[in-house]
Amino acid sequence: MNEEEIKNLPTVMVLGKKCWSPATCAKVIGVNRNTVINWARKTKKGELNMPMISAPVARAKIYIPVDPFMNWVRYGEQN
């Protein structure tokens, strides 16, 4: 996706940060929505360090802050 398409995707303001849903996030990086949800589960268990905003309970709504997530994904591409 190019920058213009990314800017037009739906976002939500959570705790003062622009965030995506897991489905929107998956669309941006070109993976399945379930992949992003699995990354969130691993982050809650401490196995991964994906930036996200969520309550620490099972089945809580997950929000992915746009800028920190894109930096996290781009860092992984460099290695």
N, C-alpha and C positions, 0 to 999 in steps of 0.2 A: 504494500500500500504506500502511496505517496503521502507527503505531509498534508496536503489539502484534504484528502480523503480522511485522514486521521483526525483532523480538526473538526470535521463534520459529524463524527461519531457521537452518540449520546454519552454524556457524562453526568455524574452526580456529585454534589458538594458534600463531603463527609469530614467533619472536624476541621473545616476550613481548607481542605485539599480537594482538588479535582480528581475524581475517581471513575474507574470503569467497573462494570460488572464482569464476572468471569467470562461470559459469552463474548462481550465486546473485546475484552483483552485477548481472547483466543483468536478472534477474527483479525486483529491487528498483526499478531505475530505468526499467524498461519498454522495454528495447531488446533486440536479438538478442545472443546470446552471442558471435557472431562480431564484433560491433561492439566489444565490450569487449576481445576478443583483438587486434583491429586497433589499438585505442588502446594496448595494451601493446606491440605491435610498434613503433608510432611512438614511444613513450616510450623504448624501447631504442635507437632510431636517433637520439634527441635532438630529434625533431620535435614532441613533446608532453611535458607534465610531469605525467602522471597518477601519483598515488602508488601504488606497487606494490612487492612483494617478489618477486624472482626472481633466479636465477643469470644471469650475462651470456652464456649460451650459447643457441644455437637450440633450440627445443622444450623449454626448461626449464619446470618447473611454475610457474604464476603464482598469486600470492596477493595479494589487494587488502585492505589494512588498512581496516577499517570507518570509523572516525572521520575520518581524513585524506581518504579518498575521498569521503565524504558532504560534507565541507567543500569539496572541489574541485568537485564537481558543483553544489552550491548557489551557489558563487561564479560559475560559468558562467551560471546562471539570472539573476543580477542584471544582467548586461550586456546 
